[in-house]
Amino acid sequence: MHMSFDIRDRQVNADTALHLLLQEYQKDSAACYSPTPVVVDKMMVHARGEAYVRKIAELQANQRENYRQARALLANNRVSYLDKLIAAEWKNEK
């Protein structure tokens, strides 16, 4: 029996990236009642900011390490319970 899992490195998803961006924006937002383009411009300033870029990079690095550890655990894990049953079946077939 062979089981396969797709555990690849993935990028930070949009929900998480936007959530972190909103956290940065809340620290230094546009003035109240600003027009939407002003708000979006302010958010884009934060999206290019050092703090936001660093947070995304740290999160990405943590996710990459978690996936690496998961792949290592799965690579070293082997189901051996069925080995005896398969060996007995092969013996009976001969």
Secondary structure, 3 states (H helix, E strand, C coil): CCCCCCCCCCCCCHHHHHHHHHHHHHHCCCCCCCCHHHHHHHHHHHHCCHHHHHHHHHHHHHHHHHHHHHHHHHHCCCCCHHHHHHHHHHHHHC
